[in-house]
């Protein structure tokens, strides 16, 4: 570890606003000083926040120094500059440097998995291990997700809203909220309408980041050619009934990253870290104990 900044020390007790690459990010640090640093990236730009990785990877804070944050343009963070994958990866590296870590465990689920892989490709010497959850190596998941959404038997999906949220053409935060509510029933293994409404209410809406991610980033998103060069040991986890990044996507990642292993959770949709929390956490802990033993 290098010397840590005063702001890094302050973030261990509460969320701190930290300037990274000219943009203030909301950051929290959990876990013991001197432990291996794990940075966890949330999914869903413009919809996600540090709340989910804090709840899931925060379970590992008894052993690891877990950093969670709202990405540029999401949650409570500022939204200056661009929302490109290059910029978001540079922000991750800025957080690594701020934390004083030579190497990190990089983790992410869903779109956060896109960014975890992007970081491992762009900054290979900085990644000690990689933990992925319900993600995809390219944009082919969108075609599968569309078919799954239209074939589902739970709810009737408004195709126009589905198309707009996938295309990144929502009109404003209220419209993003409306489109998000439309597709949320598809995510869980067991559908609970009350839980869906609670998630709608809890979500921070930032339509600019969402639109950029899906209208600009996703049409060209394809990491397949670069993944065989990932040198970090990698754990890939996925729920069996994940509609938006189906198991086939995780299987493809596992086939491309040389030192990787895949764990499928049979009673989960897009969120095994929630739906099978104990088993998922145990799998991640076993992997990290093996590849990043704490001395």
Secondary structure, DSSP 8 states (H G I E B T S, - for coil): -----HHHHHTTTS-EEEEETTEEEEEEEES-TTS-EEEEE-SSTTT--HHHHHHHHGGGTTTSEEEEE--TTSTTS---S---HHHHHHHHHHHHHHHT-SSEEEEEETHHHHHHHHHHHHTGGGEEEEEEES--SBTTHHHHHHHHHHH-SSS---HHHHHHHHHT---SHHHHHHHHHHHHTTSSSS--HHHHHHHHHH----HHHHHHIIIIIGGG-B-HHHHTT--SEEEEEEETT-SSS-HHHHHHHHHHSSSEEEEEETT-SS-HHHHTHHHHHHHHHHHHHHHS---
